[in-house]
Amino acid sequence: MSEDGSPDVKAPYLSSLLSLFASSSTLICCALPALLVSLGAGAALASLVSVFPQIVWISEHKEAVFLISSALMLVGGIMQWRNRFAPCPIDPDLRNACLKTRKTSLRIYIVSLGLLLIGGWFAFIQPLLL
């Protein structure tokens, strides 16, 4: 709630952006290297790792990255669920902004969930299939 008693429309949006950031880290650790190697771009991966050596650390700690990302996604999902029917202001402009923010937040959350699943596939399931 904001100071004037109206619902805070930024909270779900910010939680979705945080979950998008968290799920993107799973792509950096697992999906991006697997994609580059499968496309035959191992040299590009080597130069990427030389520029950003943190990718190696993230890849070595992928279980922790996925645990934290999944926890953030769960929190984001709970906030999405709680705010799905939250009241919006009566003023038409504010109401439209509220509804637009809610839809945008849900879209970002769904994209984040997809990114987490893609990263999880390349980190944990794909190696088992080889």
C-alpha positions in Angstrom: 0.0 0.0 0.0 1.2 3.5 -0.8 0.9 6.4 1.5 -2.5 7.5 0.2 -4.0 4.0 0.8 -4.0 2.9 -2.9 -2.5 -0.4 -3.8 1.2 -0.4 -4.7 1.3 -1.5 -8.4 5.1 -1.6 -8.5 5.6 -4.5 -6.1 4.5 -7.3 -8.5 6.4 -5.6 -11.4 9.6 -5.4 -9.3 9.3 -9.0 -8.2 8.9 -10.1 -11.8 12.0 -8.2 -12.8 13.9 -9.8 -10.0 12.8 -13.2 -11.0 13.7 -12.4 -14.6 17.2 -11.4 -13.5 17.5 -14.6 -11.4 16.3 -16.9 -14.1 18.7 -15.2 -16.6 21.6 -16.3 -14.5 20.6 -19.9 -15.1 20.9 -19.3 -18.8 24.3 -17.8 -18.4 25.7 -20.7 -16.4 24.2 -23.5 -18.4 22.2 -22.9 -21.6 24.5 -20.3 -23.2 27.7 -22.5 -23.0 25.8 -25.6 -24.2 24.3 -23.6 -27.1 27.7 -22.2 -28.1 29.4 -25.6 -28.0 26.6 -27.4 -29.8 26.8 -24.7 -32.6 30.6 -25.3 -32.9 31.4 -21.9 -31.4 33.8 -23.2 -28.7 36.2 -20.3 -29.5 33.4 -17.8 -28.9 32.7 -19.5 -25.6 36.4 -19.4 -24.7 36.6 -15.7 -25.5 33.4 -15.0 -23.6 34.9 -16.8 -20.5 38.1 -14.8 -20.8 36.2 -11.6 -20.8 33.7 -12.7 -18.1 35.5 -15.2 -15.9 32.6 -15.1 -13.5 30.7 -17.5 -15.8 33.0 -20.3 -14.7 32.2 -19.6 -11.0 28.4 -19.5 -11.8 28.7 -22.8 -13.7 30.6 -24.5 -10.9 27.9 -23.4 -8.4 24.9 -24.2 -10.6 23.0 -26.0 -7.8 23.1 -22.9 -5.6 22.2 -20.6 -8.6 19.2 -22.8 -9.4 18.1 -23.0 -5.8 18.2 -19.3 -5.3 16.6 -18.7 -8.7 13.8 -21.2 -8.0 13.2 -19.6 -4.6 13.0 -16.1 -6.1 10.6 -17.5 -8.8 8.5 -19.1 -6.1 8.3 -15.8 -4.2 7.5 -14.0 -7.5 4.8 -16.5 -8.3 3.2 -16.1 -4.9 3.2 -12.4 -5.3 1.6 -12.7 -8.7 -1.1 -15.0 -7.3 -1.8 -12.8 -4.3 -2.1 -9.6 -6.5 -4.1 -11.1 -9.4 -7.4 -9.7 -8.1 -6.0 -6.7 -6.1 -8.1 -3.6 -6.4 -7.0 -0.9 -8.8 -7.7 2.8 -8.3 -11.1 4.2 -9.5 -9.5 6.9 -11.7 -9.6 5.6 -15.2 -6.0 6.5 -16.0 -4.6 5.0 -12.8 -6.8 1.9 -13.3 -5.5 1.4 -16.8 -1.9 1.8 -15.6 -2.6 -0.7 -12.8 -4.1 -3.3 -15.2 -1.3 -2.7 -17.8 1.4 -3.1 -15.1 -0.3 -6.3 -13.9 -0.4 -7.8 -17.4 3.2 -6.8 -18.0 4.3 -8.3 -14.7 2.6 -11.6 -15.6 4.3 -11.7 -19.0 7.7 -11.0 -17.5 7.1 -13.8 -14.9 6.1 -16.3 -17.6 9.2 -15.5 -19.6 11.3 -15.8 -16.5 9.8 -19.2 -15.8 10.5 -20.3 -19.3 14.1 -19.1 -19.0 14.5 -21.0 -15.7 13.1 -24.2 -17.3 15.5 -23.9 -20.3 18.5 -23.4 -18.0 17.4 -26.3 -15.9 17.1 -28.5 -18.9 20.7 -27.7 -20.0 22.1 -27.9 -16.5 20.5 -31.1 -15.2 18.5 -33.1 -17.7 20.5 -32.8 -20.9 23.7 -34.1 -19.4 21.8 -37.2 -18.2 20.6 -37.9 -21.8 24.2 -38.0 -23.3 
